[in-house]
Amino acid sequence: MSIGRLSEHEQHVLDGIERALCRDRRLDRRLRTLRIRRGPDVTRLVTRIACFRPHGRTVAALFAVSVTLMVTGMVTSAPWAICSFAVLWPLTLFAGFRLLCRWSGG
């Protein structure tokens, strides 16, 4: 590749590409707000968790699966059932708490 000036045709093509890119508003906004991420954005994750708004059906399904896993773990003493219950139960409680907060208007 040469390091000299561009030919007239190449300069014309390059100008056309630049004009097309300048008209792209979404690209322009992304380039203006470009941030280098060095890891997971913890504040965004916490905000999304705090804004979690479960529906009644979701909480009912989580509760049903949790109870099923609890009974299965007690009857069979299967490690997978006990571990699954241990992971799912706090999520069920959190979703239920968020649902009750939403219903109470808080």
PyMOL commands that set and color helices and strands:
alter all, ss='L'
color gray80, all
select helices_A, chain A and resi 8-23+25-32+42-50+56-76+79-104
alter helices_A, ss='H'
color red, helices_A
deselect
rebuild
show_as cartoon
